[in-house]
């Protein structure tokens, strides 16, 4: 699954990349195939993205695999996606572990079948001690859900007299959202030609650079990933401030 090379040929590499993997269905339709075949083809792009991230020393990679809104898709497609998730875990986790990748799954997995929940638990436990790439799979995840669950935890702290309302800060909330112990997201990539966030990591991508490409997810290979990283390297990240040149002219 992963290349053994760890050379870094890129000048500026983000610490944390998040990807909205879009276009599987359209990829399949263009080829006269069922949508599920596009999802199967997308596994190859996942392998490629993980391999690229390992080689170029990206610290965290977060992939939007299944949103909380995806339950509204046809039942047959949802069932196929669940089986594909089981298949991917069974067939990929040993390779991830071999290459020191640490896997986590973020989202409300309680809605998944006991069989899938058990696969997730075993996969996460197997790689828990790894120290390389942090691979996060967002499954039954939504950014608004993430904020709600963080607020509930803050409320519990207040209820237990462990926190006063006036003590609540951005850091307080940030400590309870998913991925709080990882680098902030630097770059969000969305494939498939759409230009929206789709309820993904609302809190975590506040200052991330956004990169949209028409490439459909199954065709997103290492060359396409490198193009996104090179575009990121050319961005001037101000985080609400100004550049030295702007300051000189009073902009």
N, C-alpha and C positions, 0 to 999 in steps of 0.2 A: 504493500500500500504506500509506503513511504520511502523515498530515496535516502540513501545513507549519507549523501553529501550534505555538508552543513556550511558550505561557502556562502558568503553574502556579497553579491555583486552589485547591490543597489545602494545608492548613496544615502537615502533617507528612508528608513523603514519604520512604519508605525508600530507601537507596542501592542495595540489591540485593534483588530479588524473585525467588524461585524458584517455579515452578508445576508441580504434578503434574496433567497434562491428562487427566482421567479422565471417562468417560461417553460416548465416541463410539459404542460398540457399542449401549448402551442407548438412545441418541438415535435410532439407526437402527431398532432393533427396535420402538420406540414408533410408528414411521412405516411399519412393514411393509417396510423396506428391508434390503439386505445391510449387514453391518457396515462394509464398506469405504466405503459412502456416508457413514457417520458420520465416518470418518477424513477423507474429502474435505471434509465440512462443517467439520471442525475447523480446516482451514487458514484459514478466515475468522476464527475466533477468535484464531488466531496473529497474523494481520494486525492485528486490533483491539488485541491486547495490546501489540504492538510500537509501534503508533501512540500508544497511551496512554502508554507508557513514554517515548517521545520527547517528547511534549507536556509531560509533567510532570517532566522532567529526572531520571528514574531512571537511575542510572549503569549498572547491570548487570541483565539479565533472563535467567534460566536456565530453559529449558523441558525437561521430561522427556518426550522424544519416543518413545524405545524403550529399555526396560530389558533387562538381560542375561537376565532371566527370560522376556521376551516371545517368545523363540525357541520356547517350548513351546506357542505358539498354533498353530492349524491352518495347515498349509503354505501353503494358498491365501491366507489372510489375511496371513501374513508376506510372501509374494511381492508382494501388493498394496501392503502398507506400504512395501516397498523401492521399488517403482515410483513410489509417491506421493512418496517422499522425493526421488527423482530429479526428478520433475515440479516439486516445490516449489523445489528449488534452481535449476532451469533458469528458472523463471518469476518468482521473487521476488528473486534476488540482485541484479539490476540496480537494482531499486527500493531495496533496502537500501543499496547503494553510493551511489546518488544522494542519499540522506538521511543519509549520513555514519555509518551503522551498521556496526560492526565485528563480523563473524561468527566464531565459533569452534565447533568440534564437540568435545565431550569424551566419552571412552569408548573402547573397544577396537574401532576401525573395521576392523581386519584381517580380521574375519569377513565383511565386506561384499564384494560383487562388485567386481572391478576397475573396472567402469564407475561404480559409485556412489562408490568411493574417489576416483576421478579427479574426479568432480563436486564432491565435498567439498573436495579440494585446490584446485581452481580457484576455488571460491567463497570459501574462506578467504583465498587469495592476493589476490583482487580487492579485498577489503575490509580487508586487513591494515593499511593506512595511515590508516584512518578514525579519527576522534577523538570520535565521538558515543556513542550507546548501545552498550554491549558486549552483544551477543546471543549467548548460549551455548546450543547445542542438545546435550542429553545423549542420545547414541545408542549402543546396546549398552553402556550405562553401568550400573554398580551401585556403591553406596557401599562395599560390602565389597571389591569388585575395586579400587576406588580406594585403599583403605587397603593392600591387598596390594601393589599396584604401588609405592606410596610406601615401604613397608618394604623392598622389593627394592632400591630406589635407596639407602636408608640403609645396607643391608647391603653394597652395592657400595662405598660410601664407607669403611666400616669395613675391608673387604677390601683396599682400596688404601691403607690407613693414613692416610686423609684425615680420619677421624673416630674418636674413641674412644667405646666404649659409654657411659661415664659422662658424655659430653658431649651425649648425646641428650636433647632437651627437647621440649616441645610445639611450640615454634617449628621445631625441626628437622623433625619429621614434617609440620607444616603447610606447610613450604616445598616439599614434594614432592607434596602432593595437588593435584588439579585446582582451578583458580580461585584459586590461592594469591596471585596478583598483583592480585586484584580485591577490592573491599570485601567484608567478611563478609556472609553472607546475613542480612538483617534480618527478612524475612517469607517464609514458605512458604504458598502457597495450594494447596489441593487441591479440585478440583471433583468433582462426581458423587456426593457424599453419603457417601463412605467416610472413615474416621477413622484413617488409618495413613500411615506414611512410605514404605513399600514400597521400602526399600533405596536411598533417594535422598539423596545428599550427607550421609552420616552424620556426617562430621567437620565439614563446613562449616556445619551448621545447629544446632550445639550450643546457641546462645543465641538462635536465631531465634524470632519469634512465629509461631504456627501458626493458620491460618484455614481452616476447612472450610465448604464451601457445597454445597447440594443441586443447584445449577445444573449441568447437564450441559455438558461442555466446548464443544460447538458453539454453545451459547447464551450463553457467557461473553463479554459485550460490554464496552464501555468503562464503561457504567453499573455493571455488576457488579464490574469492577476498581476503580472508584472506591469502591464500598461496602466492599471489602476494605481499601483504603488508609485510609478513614475509621475503620474498626474498629481498624486498627493504630495510628492516631493517638491513640486513647483508651486504649491499653494503657500501663501503667506498667512500664518496663523496668528491672529492678534488677540484672541480671547477677550474681546471687548475693548482692548487698548488701541494704541496707535503705533506706527513704525517711527523710528528716529527721524526719518525724512518728513513725515507728517507733522511731527512735533515742531520741527524747525520752522514750518510755514504756518503753524497755528491751525492745522486741519483737525 
